[in-house]
Amino acid sequence: MNLFEYLIPFIVALGVLIFIHEYGHYRVARWCGVKVLRFSIGFGHPLVKWTRGQDRTEWVVAAFPLGGYVKMLDEREGEVAEADLPRSFNRQSVWRRFAIVAAGPLANFLLAIVLYWGLFATGTQELQARLALTGEQGTVAVQAGVQDGDLVTHVDDEAVRSWSDLRWALLRHVIDGRQVVLRVRTEGNVETFRHLDFSGISVDGGQTDLVETIGLRPWRPVIVPVVGQIMAGSAAVRAGLEPGDRFVSLGGEPIVSWVDLVERVRTSPGEPISATVLRDGRTISMTIVPDEVSDGGERIGRIGISVAEPTGGHSAMFIMVRYGPVEGLHKAMQKTWDTSVLTLKMIGRMITGDVSWKNLSGPVTIADYAGQTAKLGWTHYLGFLALISISLGVLNLLPIPVLDGGHLLYYTIEIIKGGPVSERVMEIGQQIGLVALVMLMAFAFYNDIARLISG
């Protein structure tokens, strides 16, 4: 694994999300007339620093990148000149303070909406909402009578156009533990219904795809094992393979699909394998010795060939999903809202013990996803960025005193009782909040490390 393939997308994502969040605070503070002393991306020792604007605000990029802050003029943190008192944060009305603090998380939600809107308007090529069974017996999908090739058009009354739509709808219902009805078109073009009962599904693994737990995966056509391109100097060249050869058997076992071929080769690094291929109507026998390569620390075999372009396979699997400007904006707002609600539900069920804390992820897992989505293309990466932006917004709205949500809780109490919370209560709250946040981060790092160890 090239570290920079993961590190750079992670740093870019982190920088964008922190900047947007803090800029939300900064922009509304300026609108409210509050003087901003420093805008910092990261904590600790400044790596880069410059000043700008009439107020000579310091703009800083600091050494520890997991966060940031906007430092505003405040009498509680130092002496304030007489002329600047009206511009002090603590002198603002409770409604203005509420708006300044809420602006950070709201900026993250707004970023997600803009990103989703852009993706929906531009159009993305996605997997069709066509089902395949995982092969496990007794799953919810098997009990519902799902058949390979079923094309889902609705989940309950919600229309779905792609696999990502379907997966998202299923995840929401799995979390709720309720029954859903899939409206499907079978491969024979017959419309029917599949009733899935999620009441027995346990959300406790943290590593298992919940859709696979249901017994479902995206449908893929059988790809015929025909050789496309051959890599120079590879095991395929040494064995005498040519483009257009169709594998019939490998190691005495019949090869029906490209997946069969890949799996057989992967498990035989450096081992001679007898092969039979069909070439121009003739059967040819040969011996192939797969090259031994390392893939994520695993020793696998590779022979250096690509599959020939399957006829009609791509169009059967994928669909171009695009929305108009108005419909796209509505869908972007709906997806941002649904994701926020689902995130809160997951957090709530973690607290009650209904969902395992193994589902909590830290920076290592986020960096992994950043790298993976960047490799898949900019549309996947921007979708990942939108999702993490929503998570950051929701996290900051939690009523933990050291977070924005904790301050909003104080201001809500102030609005209700007509006066600010006492300094003593705020001090105790800060200590409790700090402990809670450290524990949350410890859980996340522990899960990251456990995932790395277990693979």
C-alpha positions as CSV (number, residue, x, y, z in Angstrom):
1,M,0.0,0.0,0.0
2,N,1.3,3.4,-1.0
3,L,0.8,5.5,2.2
4,F,0.4,8.7,0.2
5,E,-2.5,7.3,-1.8
6,Y,-4.4,7.4,1.5
7,L,-2.7,10.2,3.4
8,I,-3.1,12.9,0.8
9,P,-6.9,12.3,0.2
10,F,-7.3,12.2,4.0
11,I,-5.5,15.5,4.6
12,V,-7.4,17.2,1.8
13,A,-10.7,16.0,3.2
14,L,-9.8,16.9,6.7
15,G,-8.6,20.4,5.6
16,V,-11.8,21.1,3.6
17,L,-14.1,19.9,6.3
18,I,-12.4,21.8,9.2
19,F,-12.1,25.0,7.1
20,I,-15.8,24.9,6.1
21,H,-16.8,24.3,9.7
22,E,-14.7,27.1,11.2
23,Y,-15.5,29.5,8.4
24,G,-19.2,29.1,9.3
25,H,-18.3,30.3,12.8
26,Y,-16.1,33.1,11.4
27,R,-18.5,34.4,8.8
28,V,-21.5,34.7,11.2
29,A,-19.3,36.2,13.9
30,R,-18.3,38.9,11.4
31,W,-21.9,39.4,10.4
32,C,-22.8,39.9,14.1
33,G,-20.0,42.5,14.5
34,V,-17.8,40.3,16.6
35,K,-14.0,40.8,16.3
36,V,-12.2,37.7,15.3
37,L,-8.6,37.4,16.6
38,R,-7.5,34.1,15.1
39,F,-8.8,31.5,12.6
40,S,-6.9,28.2,13.0
41,I,-6.9,25.0,11.1
42,G,-5.4,22.5,13.6
43,F,-4.2,23.0,17.2
44,G,-0.8,23.5,18.7
45,H,2.3,25.1,17.3
46,P,1.6,27.3,14.2
47,L,3.3,25.9,11.0
48,V,2.1,28.8,8.8
49,K,0.7,32.1,10.0
50,W,-0.3,35.4,8.3
51,T,-2.6,38.3,9.2
52,R,-5.2,40.0,7.0
53,G,-8.2,42.3,7.2
54,Q,-8.9,45.5,9.1
55,D,-9.0,43.6,12.4
56,R,-5.6,42.0,11.6
57,T,-7.0,38.5,12.1
58,E,-4.4,35.8,12.4
59,W,-4.9,32.9,9.9
60,V,-3.0,29.8,11.1
61,V,-2.3,26.3,10.0
62,A,-1.2,24.4,13.1
63,A,0.7,21.2,13.8
64,F,-2.1,19.0,15.1
65,P,-4.6,18.7,12.3
66,L,-7.6,17.0,13.9
67,G,-9.7,20.1,14.5
68,G,-9.6,23.8,14.5
69,Y,-11.0,26.9,16.2
70,V,-12.0,30.6,15.7
71,K,-10.8,32.8,18.6
72,M,-13.1,35.8,19.1
73,L,-12.6,38.8,21.3
74,D,-14.0,37.9,24.8
75,E,-13.7,39.6,28.2
76,R,-13.5,36.2,29.9
77,E,-10.3,35.4,28.1
78,G,-8.4,38.6,28.6
79,E,-8.6,42.4,28.9
80,V,-10.5,44.2,26.2
81,A,-10.0,47.8,25.2
82,E,-12.9,50.1,25.9
83,A,-13.5,50.8,22.2
84,D,-13.8,47.1,21.4
85,L,-16.2,46.1,24.2
86,P,-19.3,46.2,21.9
87,R,-17.4,43.7,19.6
88,S,-16.7,41.2,22.3
89,F,-18.4,37.8,22.0
90,N,-19.6,37.8,25.6
91,R,-21.4,41.1,25.1
92,Q,-23.6,39.8,22.3
93,S,-27.2,38.8,22.8
94,V,-27.9,35.1,23.5
95,W,-29.5,34.8,20.0
96,R,-26.4,36.1,18.3
97,R,-24.1,33.8,20.3
98,F,-26.4,30.9,19.5
99,A,-26.2,31.8,15.7
100,I,-22.4,32.0,15.8
101,V,-22.0,28.7,17.5
102,A,-24.6,26.9,15.4
103,A,-23.1,28.2,12.2
104,G,-20.2,25.7,12.2
105,P,-22.3,22.5,12.1
106,L,-24.8,24.1,9.7
107,A,-21.9,25.0,7.3
108,N,-21.0,21.3,7.3
109,F,-24.6,20.3,6.4
110,L,-24.7,23.0,3.7
111,L,-21.4,21.6,2.2
112,A,-23.0,18.2,2.1
113,I,-26.1,19.5,0.3
114,V,-24.0,21.4,-2.2
115,L,-21.8,18.4,-2.9
116,Y,-24.8,16.0,-3.3
117,W,-26.6,18.6,-5.5
118,G,-23.6,18.8,-7.8
119,L,-23.3,15.1,-8.0
120,F,-27.0,14.6,-8.7
121,A,-27.1,17.4,-11.3
122,T,-23.9,16.2,-13.1
123,G,-25.0,12.6,-13.1
124,T,-23.2,9.5,-11.8
125,Q,-22.9,6.0,-13.2
126,E,-24.1,3.6,-10.6
127,L,-24.9,0.0,-10.2
128,Q,-28.5,-0.9,-10.9
129,A,-30.7,-1.9,-8.0
130,R,-30.6,-5.5,-9.1
131,L,-30.3,-8.2,-6.5
132,A,-28.2,-11.3,-6.1
133,L,-28.2,-13.7,-3.1
134,T,-25.0,-14.2,-1.2
135,G,-25.4,-18.0,-1.1
136,E,-25.9,-18.2,2.6
137,Q,-28.9,-20.3,3.7
138,G,-31.5,-19.1,6.1
139,T,-30.9,-15.3,5.5
140,V,-33.7,-12.7,5.5
141,A,-33.5,-12.5,1.7
142,V,-33.8,-16.2,1.2
143,Q,-36.8,-16.4,3.6
144,A,-38.4,-13.5,1.6
145,G,-38.1,-15.5,-1.7
146,V,-35.6,-13.0,-3.3
147,Q,-34.3,-14.4,-6.6
148,D,-31.1,-13.6,-8.4
149,G,-31.7,-10.9,-11.0
150,D,-34.7,-9.2,-9.1
151,L,-34.7,-5.5,-10.0
152,V,-35.9,-3.4,-7.1
153,T,-38.1,-0.3,-8.1
154,H,-39.5,0.6,-4.6
155,V,-38.7,0.0,-1.0
156,D,-42.1,0.4,0.6
157,D,-43.4,3.5,-1.2
158,E,-39.9,5.0,-1.8
159,A,-38.7,4.8,-5.4
160,V,-35.1,3.6,-5.9
161,R,-33.1,4.1,-9.1
162,S,-29.7,2.6,-8.1
163,W,-27.9,0.2,-5.8
164,S,-26.8,3.1,-3.6
165,D,-30.5,4.3,-3.2
166,L,-31.5,0.7,-2.4
167,R,-28.7,0.1,0.1
168,W,-29.4,3.4,1.9
169,A,-33.1,2.6,2.2
170,L,-32.4,-0.9,3.5
171,L,-29.8,0.3,6.1
172,R,-32.3,2.8,7.5
173,H,-34.9,0.0,7.9
174,V,-32.4,-2.5,9.3
175,I,-31.5,0.1,12.0
176,D,-35.2,0.5,12.8
177,G,-35.6,-3.3,12.9
178,R,-38.9,-3.4,11.0
179,Q,-40.4,-5.2,8.0
180,V,-40.2,-3.7,4.5
181,V,-41.7,-4.6,1.2
182,L,-39.6,-4.6,-2.0
183,R,-41.4,-4.0,-5.2
184,V,-39.3,-5.9,-7.9
185,R,-39.3,-6.9,-11.5
186,T,-38.1,-10.4,-12.0
187,E,-35.8,-11.4,-14.9
188,G,-39.0,-12.6,-16.6
189,N,-40.2,-8.9,-16.4
190,V,-43.0,-9.9,-13.9
191,E,-43.7,-7.3,-11.1
192,T,-44.0,-8.8,-7.7
193,F,-43.2,-8.1,-4.0
194,R,-40.6,-9.4,-1.5
195,H,-41.4,-9.0,2.2
196,L,-38.2,-8.7,4.3
197,D,-38.4,-8.9,8.1
198,F,-35.4,-7.1,9.8
199,S,-36.6,-7.6,13.4
200,G,-34.0,-10.3,14.0
201,I,-31.0,-8.5,12.5
202,S,-28.3,-7.5,15.0
203,V,-26.2,-4.4,14.3
204,D,-23.2,-5.4,16.4
205,G,-20.3,-6.3,14.2
206,G,-18.9,-3.1,13.0
207,Q,-17.0,-4.9,10.2
208,T,-19.8,-6.8,8.4
209,D,-21.8,-5.1,5.6
210,L,-25.4,-5.1,6.9
211,V,-26.8,-5.7,3.4
212,E,-24.7,-8.9,3.1
213,T,-26.0,-9.9,6.6
214,I,-29.5,-9.7,5.1
215,G,-28.3,-12.0,2.4
216,L,-28.0,-9.6,-0.5
217,R,-25.3,-8.3,-2.8
218,P,-25.3,-6.4,-6.2
219,W,-26.2,-8.6,-9.1
220,R,-23.4,-9.1,-11.7
221,P,-23.7,-11.0,-15.0
222,V,-21.6,-14.1,-15.5
223,I,-18.4,-12.8,-17.2
224,V,-17.1,-15.4,-19.7
225,P,-13.4,-16.2,-18.9
226,V,-11.9,-14.9,-22.2
227,V,-8.5,-13.3,-22.2
228,G,-8.3,-9.6,-23.2
229,Q,-5.0,-7.9,-22.8
230,I,-1.8,-9.7,-21.6
231,M,0.9,-8.0,-19.6
232,A,4.4,-8.2,-21.1
233,G,6.8,-10.5,-19.3
234,S,3.9,-12.1,-17.2
235,A,3.2,-15.7,-16.4
236,A,0.5,-15.7,-19.1
237,V,3.2,-14.8,-21.8
238,R,5.5,-17.6,-20.5
239,A,2.7,-20.1,-20.6
240,G,1.8,-19.2,-24.2
241,L,-1.7,-17.6,-23.6
242,E,-3.0,-15.3,-26.4
243,P,-5.8,-12.7,-26.5
244,G,-9.1,-14.3,-27.2
245,D,-8.3,-17.6,-25.4
246,R,-11.3,-18.9,-23.5
247,F,-10.5,-20.9,-20.3
248,V,-12.2,-24.3,-20.1
249,S,-10.5,-25.7,-17.1
250,L,-7.7,-24.9,-14.6
251,G,-6.1,-27.5,-12.4
252,G,-8.6,-30.1,-13.6
253,E,-11.6,-28.0,-12.4
254,P,-14.0,-26.5,-14.9
255,I,-13.9,-22.7,-15.3
256,V,-17.3,-21.2,-15.9
257,S,-16.8,-17.5,-15.2
258,W,-14.0,-15.0,-14.9
259,V,-14.5,-15.0,-11.1
260,D,-13.7,-18.7,-11.0
261,L,-10.5,-18.1,-12.9
262,V,-9.4,-15.2,-10.6
263,E,-10.1,-17.2,-7.4
264,R,-8.2,-20.2,-8.7
265,V,-5.2,-18.2,-9.7
266,R,-5.1,-16.1,-6.5
267,T,-4.9,-19.2,-4.3
268,S,-2.0,-20.8,-6.3
269,P,1.0,-18.4,-6.1
270,G,4.1,-20.0,-7.6
271,E,2.4,-23.4,-8.2
272,P,2.2,-25.0,-11.6
273,I,-1.4,-25.3,-12.8
274,S,-2.6,-27.4,-15.8
275,A,-4.9,-25.3,-18.0
276,T,-7.1,-26.0,-21.0
277,V,-8.2,-23.2,-23.2
278,L,-10.2,-22.9,-26.4
279,R,-8.5,-21.0,-29.3
280,D,-10.1,-20.7,-32.7
281,G,-12.2,-23.8,-32.1
282,R,-9.2,-25.9,-31.0
283,T,-8.5,-27.2,-27.5
284,I,-5.0,-26.3,-26.2
285,S,-3.4,-27.6,-23.0
286,M,-0.6,-25.8,-21.2
287,T,0.9,-25.3,-17.7
288,I,0.7,-21.9,-16.0
289,V,2.8,-20.9,-13.0
290,P,1.2,-17.8,-11.4
291,D,3.6,-15.1,-10.3
292,E,3.8,-14.6,-6.5
293,V,2.8,-11.0,-5.5
294,S,1.8,-9.3,-2.2
295,D,-1.6,-7.8,-1.8
296,G,-2.1,-6.0,1.5
297,G,0.3,-8.4,3.2
298,E,-1.4,-11.5,1.6
299,R,0.6,-13.7,-0.7
300,I,-1.4,-14.3,-3.9
301,G,-1.0,-15.5,-7.4
302,R,-1.3,-13.4,-10.6
303,I,-0.8,-14.3,-14.3
304,G,-1.0,-10.8,-15.8
305,I,-4.2,-10.9,-18.0
306,S,-7.3,-8.8,-18.2
307,V,-10.8,-9.9,-19.1
308,A,-12.1,-9.3,-22.6
309,E,-14.8,-6.6,-22.7
310,P,-18.0,-8.6,-21.9
311,T,-20.8,-8.1,-24.5
312,G,-23.6,-6.2,-22.9
313,G,-22.3,-6.8,-19.4
314,H,-21.6,-3.1,-18.6
315,S,-25.0,-1.9,-19.6
316,A,-26.7,-4.7,-17.8
317,M,-25.0,-3.7,-14.5
318,F,-24.9,0.1,-14.6
319,I,-27.3,3.0,-15.0
320,M,-26.7,6.7,-15.4
321,V,-28.5,8.5,-12.6
322,R,-29.1,12.2,-13.1
323,Y,-31.6,14.7,-11.6
324,G,-32.8,18.1,-12.7
325,P,-31.7,21.2,-10.7
326,V,-34.9,21.4,-8.5
327,E,-35.3,17.7,-8.0
328,G,-31.6,17.3,-7.4
329,L,-31.6,20.0,-4.7
330,H,-34.6,18.4,-3.0
331,K,-32.9,15.0,-3.1
332,A,-29.6,16.5,-1.8
333,M,-31.4,18.1,1.2
334,Q,-33.4,14.9,1.8
335,K,-30.3,12.7,1.7
336,T,-28.4,15.1,4.1
337,W,-31.4,15.0,6.5
338,D,-31.8,11.2,6.3
339,T,-28.1,10.7,6.9
340,S,-28.1,13.0,9.9
341,V,-31.1,11.2,11.4
342,L,-29.6,7.8,10.8
343,T,-26.3,8.9,12.4
344,L,-28.2,10.2,15.5
345,K,-30.1,6.9,15.7
346,M,-26.9,4.9,15.6
347,I,-25.4,7.0,18.3
348,G,-28.5,6.6,20.4
349,R,-28.5,2.9,20.0
350,M,-24.8,2.7,20.9
351,I,-25.6,4.5,24.1
352,T,-28.5,2.2,25.0
353,G,-26.4,-0.9,24.0
354,D,-28.5,-2.0,21.1
355,V,-25.7,-1.3,18.7
356,S,-22.0,-2.3,19.3
357,W,-19.4,0.4,19.8
358,K,-17.4,-1.5,17.2
359,N,-19.3,0.5,14.6
360,L,-17.5,3.7,15.8
361,S,-14.6,4.7,13.5
362,G,-11.6,6.9,14.0
363,P,-9.1,8.7,11.8
364,V,-7.4,5.6,10.5
365,T,-10.6,4.1,9.1
366,I,-11.6,7.5,7.7
367,A,-8.2,7.8,6.0
368,D,-8.7,4.3,4.5
369,Y,-12.0,5.2,3.1
370,A,-10.6,8.5,1.8
371,G,-7.9,6.6,-0.1
372,Q,-10.3,4.0,-1.4
373,T,-12.9,6.5,-2.7
374,A,-10.2,8.7,-4.3
375,K,-9.0,5.6,-6.3
376,L,-12.6,5.0,-7.5
377,G,-12.9,8.5,-8.9
378,W,-13.8,12.1,-8.0
379,T,-17.6,11.3,-7.8
380,H,-17.0,8.7,-5.1
381,Y,-14.6,10.9,-3.3
382,L,-17.0,13.9,-3.2
383,G,-19.7,11.6,-2.0
384,F,-17.4,10.4,0.8
385,L,-16.6,14.1,1.6
386,A,-20.3,14.9,1.9
387,L,-20.9,11.9,4.2
388,I,-18.1,12.8,6.5
389,S,-19.2,16.5,6.5
390,I,-22.6,15.4,7.8
391,S,-21.0,13.2,10.5
392,L,-18.9,16.1,11.6
393,G,-21.9,18.4,11.8
394,V,-23.9,15.8,13.8
395,L,-21.0,15.1,16.1
396,N,-20.5,18.8,16.9
397,L,-24.2,19.2,17.7
398,L,-24.1,16.5,20.5
399,P,-24.9,18.2,23.9
400,I,-21.3,17.6,25.1
401,P,-20.0,20.9,26.7
402,V,-16.7,21.0,24.9
403,L,-18.5,20.8,21.5
404,D,-20.7,23.3,19.8
405,G,-23.8,21.3,21.0
406,G,-22.8,21.8,24.6
407,H,-22.6,25.6,24.2
408,L,-26.0,25.6,22.4
409,L,-27.4,23.7,25.4
410,Y,-26.1,26.4,27.7
411,Y,-27.7,29.1,25.5
412,T,-31.0,27.2,25.3
413,I,-31.1,27.1,29.1
414,E,-30.2,30.8,29.2
415,I,-33.1,31.6,26.9
416,I,-35.5,29.5,29.0
417,K,-34.5,30.8,32.5
418,G,-33.7,34.4,31.3
419,G,-30.1,34.4,32.5
420,P,-26.8,32.7,31.8
421,V,-25.6,29.5,33.3
422,S,-23.2,30.0,36.2
423,E,-19.5,29.9,35.7
424,R,-19.3,26.9,38.1
425,V,-21.8,24.9,36.2
426,M,-20.0,25.6,33.0
427,E,-16.6,24.6,34.5
428,I,-18.0,21.3,35.7
429,G,-19.7,20.7,32.3
430,Q,-16.4,21.4,30.5
431,Q,-14.6,18.8,32.7
432,I,-17.3,16.2,32.1
433,G,-17.4,17.0,28.4
434,L,-13.7,16.6,28.0
435,V,-13.7,13.2,29.7
436,A,-16.6,12.1,27.5
437,L,-14.8,13.3,24.3
438,V,-11.5,11.6,25.3
439,M,-13.4,8.3,25.9
440,L,-15.1,8.7,22.5
441,M,-11.8,9.2,20.8
442,A,-10.2,6.3,22.7
443,F,-13.0,4.0,21.5
444,A,-12.6,5.2,17.9
445,F,-8.8,4.6,18.0
446,Y,-9.2,1.2,19.6
447,N,-11.6,0.2,16.9
448,D,-9.2,1.4,14.2
449,I,-6.3,-0.6,15.7
450,A,-8.5,-3.7,16.1
451,R,-9.5,-3.5,12.4
452,L,-5.9,-3.2,11.4
453,I,-4.9,-6.2,13.4
454,S,-7.9,-8.3,12.3
455,G,-7.6,-7.2,8.7
